[in-house]
């Protein structure tokens, strides 16, 4: 597995992690087996949230990680946008660790919510760091302006990651968030790196040709394209062992520069990709 430094802290995380959105909809044993297989393959970054199945995803993660050395794992979870008041953040974090059965490595604000003062939310998160309940603070779905504001409001910590949607099809972060994160050494966690499966189900012809030339699957090429970028890690969701193994196979090689150029230039064809 390839690794990326988490911001400037002394933590290396795999370039490909394990997403868990809606994993609770799969048979529990199947989901746990998939997560454990991913960890065995080096995908030791596990992303979840209190909103995912309203706690059930966190419970599945907690069960899946029991056989492993906790210090080898990086557990990410998120506080929902209606729980951003000072006391609510504290309660949410403690409820998450109860479901996970362990501390939280990276605690994210799931979505910005102007109804709650950001400074109040971040104050609670900094206190959670001091209390040892969480190790690091991050955000999700923050614009560049919101990310900068969050960094300015923190007193003793920094934002270690901004988790945003990013894929061969959804390229919005390239406009400003990605360059900023790369410059400031903030890890960009790309969720939905396969555009919720649409890239695999209905890929553009050029992507199919490139995958065939490389002897790789569509998913592997799409994920490899992402993780080839500095400060970018991908967290594809997979609830089946075979899909986890396929995703893990996106690491350890590089797309040749001529084919990378073709992938970067998919804009015109990308606009015609169906949304479903």
N, C-alpha and C positions, 0 to 999 in steps of 0.2 A: 504494500500500500504506500502511496505517496502522502506526504505530510505538509502542513502549512502552519506557520507560527500564528497563534491567536494573539492578535494585536502585538503589543510589545512585552506581554507577560511570558514567563518561562513555561509555556504550555504549547506542545505541538499537537495538532488535531489532524485526523485523516482528511484528505482532499475529498473523499466520498464518505458521507455518513448515512444514517438511517432515519428517514422521515417516518412519522407514525400517524399522520392525519387519516382518520377513518379506519385505522387498523383494528379498532374494536368491533367493526362490522364483520370481520373475518372470524372463522372459528378460533377460539382462544389458543388452543394447542398449536394450530398452524401459525398463528401470529408470533407466538413465543419461539417456536422453532426457527422461523425466519429471522427474528432479531438475534437469536443466539448464533445462527450460522453467519450472519453478518459480522458479529463481534469476532468470531473465529477467523474470519477473513481480513481482519484489521479495520473494520468499519466501526471504530470504537466511539464515534461521535453519534449520539442518539438525541433526536429532537422530538419534543412533545409539547403539550400545552394543557392548561387546566380546561380549556374549552373543548379539546378533542374528546368527544364522548362524555363531556362533563366529568372528567376524572378517570374514566375507564381506560383511556390510553395510558395515562401515567401508571395505573395499577398494573397493566400488562408489562410496561417497561420495567417496573419494580420487580415483577416476578421473573422476567427474562434475564435480568442482570445478576441474579443471586449466585450462580456458579462461578462468576468471574471476579477477578481482582478489581475492586472498586477504583483503586488509584489509577488503573489503566484506562478508565472510561471517562468520557466528557459528556455529562448529562445536561441538556438544555431544555428548559421549560419556560412557559410564558404566563404572565398575568393578563387576564382579559380586560378589555377596554372599559368595562363598567365597574371594575374593582381597583381603580387607580387612586382612590382617596388614601390618605396616609394609613389609617388603621386597616382598610381593606387590603392594601398591598401586603401588610404584615400577616393578616389572616390567610390570604391566598397562598403565600409562600409556605407557611407552616402546614396548610392543608395539602399542598403539593408534596412536601417532603414526607408527610405521613403516608400518602399514597405510593410514593416512590420507595419509601423505606430507607432513604439516604438523603444526604445534602444535595444541593443544586450547584452545579458548576457555573452555569451561565443562566441568569434570570433576565428575561426579556419583557419589555412592554409590548404586548401583542399588536396593538394598533394605537396610534395616537388618538387622544380624545380631548378636545379643547374644553370640555365641561369640567375637567379636573386640572388644577394647576400642575404643570409638569415638575416644577420645583418641589412640590409636596410629594409627588410620586417618587422622585429621585432621592429625596431625603430619606424616605422609608427604605429604599433599596440600599442606600449607603449604610444605614443602620443594620440591615440584614447582613451585609458584608462583615461589619464589625462583630456581629453576633455569631458568625460562622455558619449561618444558615445557607447563604449563597457565597460563591467565591468571586464572581464577576458580574458586571452589569452590561446589558445589551438592549437593543431596540429591534423592532420589526415593523416593516412598512412605513418607515420614516422617510420623509423627503429630505433633500439635502439641507434645507433651512432648519427643519426640525431636528435633524441629527446634530447640526452645529449648535443649536440652542441647548440640546441635552448635554453636550460636552461642556458648554460654558457654565451650566448650572451645577455640575458635579464639583465637589470640593476636594475629595480625597481619592477619587477613582476616575477612570475614563471609560468610555463606551468601547467595548472590545469587538462588537459585531453589530451590523445592521442586516437583518434577514429580510430579503425582498424576493419577489418573483423575478426570475431571470432564466431565460432559455434561448435556444436558437430562434424561437419565434418571438418571445417577449424580450425585446432588447432595450427597453426604456432605461434601465440603470446605466447604460453606456453614455447617456447624455451628460450626466453630472455626478451621480452617486458613485459609480465605479471608479472614475478617475480620482475623486476625492478620497475614497477608501484606500486606493492603492498608494496615493501620496502620503496619507496620514497613517498608513499601516493598520487600518481597521478591517477586520475580516468581513468579507461580504459572503453571507450564507445564501445560496441560491435555492429557493424552494420551487417546487413544480418544474424541475429542470427538464422534464419531458412534456411540459405543457399539459399536465393532467392526462398523459397518455396519448394525446392527439398527434404528437410528432411520430410516435411509433405506428399508430393506427393508419395515419394518412400522411406519410412523409412526402416532401417534394421530390421530384424525380432526381434532381442533382444529388440530394442526400442519399438516396438509394444507390446511385451509381458509386458514390464515394465509399459507402459502407461495403459494397461488393468488392471494390478495388482493394480495400484494406483487409478484407476477410473478417470484418467485425459486424456486430449487429447495429441496427439503427440507433438503439438506445445507447450502446457503448460509444458510438461516434458523437452523439449529441452531448453526452456527459463529459467525454474527453475534451470536447471543444471548450466546455466551461472550465474544467479544472486546469486547462493549460494556461489560464490567465492568472497572473500573480494576485494573491490575496482573495481568491475565490475558492470556496468549497461548495459542493453540491450535496443536497440531502434528499435524494429520491425516496419516495415511499414504496415499499414492497412488502407484501404480506405473505409471499410464497418463497420458499427456499430457492427455487430455480431462478426467480427474478432477482433475488438478492445476489446470487452467484453471477448472474449476467451483469448486474450493475458493478460489482466488484471488478469485473473484467475490463472496465473502462479505464482502470489505472495501470500504470507501468509501461506505457508506450505513448508515443506522440504522433499526431497527424502531421504528415509532411507539409512543409510550408506552402507548396503549390496548391495542395488540396485545402489547407487552412484558408488560403486566400479565397478559394471558391466558396467555402462555407461562410466566410465573412461577407460575401457579396450576394447573399441570398435574399436581399431586401425585396426586390421586385417579385420574385416567386413567393416569398413568405407572405406577401400581402394577399395572395390568392388562396392561402391555406384555409380550409374550412374550419369553423370554430367548433364543430361537433362531429 
